[in-house]
């Protein structure tokens, strides 16, 4: 059985999130999804999600291509692997070639873990949705 793992804040869930989850699930037998806690999102994104953690994880749990949704409290992918023992780590292709992800790839390859970069859905992001909502609330 091939176990896949991906993570996200999944704030203001949209079709881009769904596309990534479906693509990941098509490449493994079991998909585990780490949903980032509010605290961790604040720590590394410097902003609190609009939708509270408990609601975001319930959304992810209800998606049929997700086999298990877990609380993600650390950013370190190797620590997550030690806990979950996944075979493939899925991540958005916007991270390809970055220093952090080159490091994760090298570190996880020693454990036999493959990193697969999945394409983002063009024109869709939670950040853009938040900007649109803010503009509309400001009457723009």
ABEGO torsion letter per residue (X at the ends): XBBBBBBEAGBGBBAAAAAAAAAAAAABABBBBBBBBAAAAAAAAGBBBABBAAAAAAAAAABAABABBBBBABABAAAAAAAAGBABBBBBAAABGBAAAAAAAAAAAAAGBBBBBBBBBBGBBAAAAAAAAAAAAAGX
